[in-house]
Amino acid sequence: QKAIHKYTNQDNQPEGPVMEVFDTKSGCTTADPQEVMEKRLEFWQQYWGERPADVEQPAWLEQLSKTASEQEDPGITTQEVYQVIKGAPPAAAKGYDGQVPRQWDSLPKEGLDHLAGLLTRVTKELKWPSQALAVTIVFLGKPTPEGKAPSERPIGLTTGLYRLLCGIRRNVIRSWESSHAGHWDTAIKGNSPLRVALCR
């Protein structure tokens, strides 16, 4: 978490060649952030083209939304919102919205009520504000053996609102996970996220 904060803090500059990209044509590396992004874009456009593919919403998602709206959910309370905010780490990397839950600990009750109302609506309708679903991808430098080109590990930073709901629903999710756990959840050769999802 400290490493993520370091690379997302505009006041701090990365130490060393952690943002280098190896150019196979020239045989050189570059640490210029603009060149790094251009190289990434050039690489992926070979496979995906210049525009994102049109993705149709699957039919099962509509059924899931309908089922969720029919459930008797008491909603999210102001007290739940307050407890998660107070328990959130004070120093966390910020996502697309530039917010983390702990920043809201000085909100008046009216503000907490609005947050609780918004999250209740989200859980009932399964519709998020588009900004809340944006994820910032940060590339952290990985330890690189001497003589090899530097490599990076992508980390996704979610928005403060998304983290707040995850914190509130954590126990519900853990309960579901424990009731659906099995041998397919073990980290063994041959397992994959897709296999886990299909087995569940």
C-alpha positions in Angstrom: 0.0 0.0 0.0 2.9 2.4 0.8 4.4 1.6 -2.6 1.1 2.3 -4.4 0.8 5.6 -2.5 4.4 6.5 -3.5 3.7 6.1 -7.2 0.3 7.9 -7.2 1.5 10.9 -5.1 2.2 13.6 -7.6 4.7 15.3 -5.2 6.9 12.2 -5.2 8.9 11.0 -8.2 9.8 7.3 -8.6 13.3 6.4 -7.6 15.3 4.6 -10.2 14.2 3.2 -13.5 10.9 1.7 -12.3 8.9 3.1 -15.2 11.2 2.0 -18.0 10.0 0.2 -21.2 12.3 -1.8 -23.3 12.2 -1.0 -27.1 13.1 -4.2 -29.0 13.8 -2.2 -32.2 16.3 0.2 -30.8 17.5 -2.1 -28.0 17.2 0.8 -25.5 15.0 1.6 -22.6 13.0 4.8 -21.9 11.8 6.2 -18.6 9.8 9.1 -20.2 6.2 8.5 -19.0 4.8 9.8 -22.3 6.9 7.3 -24.2 6.0 4.6 -21.8 2.3 5.1 -22.4 2.8 5.4 -26.2 4.6 2.0 -26.2 1.8 0.4 -24.2 -0.8 1.8 -26.6 1.1 0.7 -29.7 1.5 -2.8 -28.3 -2.1 -3.4 -27.4 -3.5 -1.8 -30.6 -1.9 -4.7 -32.5 -4.4 -7.0 -30.9 -7.5 -4.8 -30.2 -7.3 -2.1 -32.8 -7.7 1.6 -32.1 -11.2 1.5 -30.7 -12.6 -0.6 -27.9 -14.9 -3.5 -29.0 -18.7 -3.1 -28.6 -19.7 -5.3 -25.7 -23.4 -6.3 -25.3 -24.8 -6.6 -21.8 -25.4 -10.3 -21.2 -29.0 -11.4 -20.6 -28.2 -12.9 -17.2 -27.2 -9.5 -15.9 -30.8 -8.2 -16.5 -32.2 -11.2 -14.6 -29.7 -10.6 -11.8 -30.9 -7.0 -11.6 -34.5 -8.0 -11.5 -33.9 -10.6 -8.8 -32.0 -8.1 -6.7 -34.8 -5.5 -6.9 -37.3 -8.2 -5.6 -35.3 -9.0 -2.5 -36.3 -7.6 0.9 -33.2 -5.7 1.7 -33.4 -3.3 4.6 -30.8 -1.1 2.9 -27.6 0.5 4.2 -27.8 2.5 7.4 -26.0 5.7 8.3 -24.4 3.8 11.2 -22.9 1.2 8.8 -21.5 4.0 6.7 -20.0 5.8 9.7 -18.4 2.6 11.1 -16.6 1.8 7.8 -15.4 5.3 7.4 -14.0 5.5 10.9 -12.3 2.1 10.5 -10.8 2.8 7.0 -7.0 3.4 6.8 -6.1 7.1 7.0 -3.4 6.8 4.3 -4.5 4.9 1.2 -3.9 5.3 -2.5 -6.6 7.3 -4.2 -8.5 6.1 -7.2 -10.1 7.9 -10.1 -12.3 10.1 -7.9 -9.4 11.2 -5.7 -11.2 10.1 -2.6 -10.8 7.5 0.1 -13.5 6.7 2.7 -11.4 8.1 5.6 -11.7 11.6 4.1 -15.4 11.6 4.9 -15.0 11.1 8.7 -15.8 14.8 9.3 -19.0 14.8 7.3 -22.1 15.9 9.2 -24.9 13.4 9.7 -26.8 14.8 6.7 -23.8 13.9 4.5 -23.6 10.4 5.9 -27.4 10.0 5.3 -26.9 10.9 1.6 -24.1 8.3 1.3 -26.3 5.7 2.9 -29.2 6.5 0.6 -27.0 6.4 -2.5 -25.5 3.0 -1.6 -28.9 1.6 -0.8 -30.2 2.6 -4.2 -27.1 1.1 -5.8 -27.6 -2.3 -4.1 -31.3 -2.3 -4.9 -31.1 -1.3 -8.6 -27.6 -2.6 -9.3 -26.8 0.6 -11.1 -23.7 2.6 -10.2 -22.8 6.2 -11.1 -20.4 5.7 -14.1 -17.6 7.6 -12.3 -17.7 5.2 -9.3 -16.8 2.2 -11.5 -13.7 3.8 -13.0 -10.5 2.0 -12.0 -7.1 3.7 -12.1 -4.4 1.3 -13.2 -1.0 1.9 -11.7 2.1 0.1 -12.9 4.5 -0.8 -10.1 8.1 -1.8 -10.9 8.9 -5.4 -10.2 12.3 -6.7 -9.1 14.3 -7.2 -12.3 17.3 -9.5 -12.6 20.5 -7.8 -13.8 20.7 -7.7 -17.6 17.0 -8.1 -18.2 14.5 -5.4 -19.3 12.5 -3.8 -16.4 9.0 -5.2 -15.9 5.9 -3.9 -14.1 2.9 -5.2 -12.2 -0.5 -3.5 -12.8 -2.5 -2.6 -9.7 -6.1 -1.4 -10.0 -7.2 1.4 -7.6 -11.0 1.6 -7.1 -12.9 4.7 -6.2 -13.7 5.7 -2.6 -17.4 5.1 -3.1 -16.8 1.5 -4.3 -14.5 0.8 -1.4 -17.1 2.1 1.0 -19.7 -0.3 -0.2 -17.2 -3.2 -0.2 -16.4 -2.4 3.4 -20.1 -2.4 4.4 -20.8 -5.6 2.6 -17.6 -7.4 3.6 -19.2 -9.8 6.2 -22.0 -10.7 3.7 -19.4 -11.5 1.0 -17.3 -13.5 3.5 -20.4 -15.5 4.5 -21.1 -16.3 0.9 -17.5 -17.2 0.1 -17.4 -19.6 3.1 -20.6 -21.3 2.0 -19.4 -21.8 -1.6 -15.8 -22.7 -0.8 -14.4 -25.9 -2.0 -11.3 -27.7 -3.3 -11.5 -25.5 -6.5 -10.5 -22.5 -4.4 -7.1 -23.9 -3.5 -4.0 -22.4 -5.2 -2.9 -25.5 -7.1 -1.8 -26.1 -10.6 -4.6 -26.0 -13.1 -6.9 -23.7 -11.2 -7.9 -20.4 -12.7 -10.4 -17.6 -11.9 -12.7 -18.9 -14.6 -12.7 -22.4 -13.2 -13.4 -21.1 -9.7 -16.4 -19.1 -11.0 -17.8 -22.0 -13.0 -17.5 -24.4 -10.1 -19.2 -22.0 -7.7 
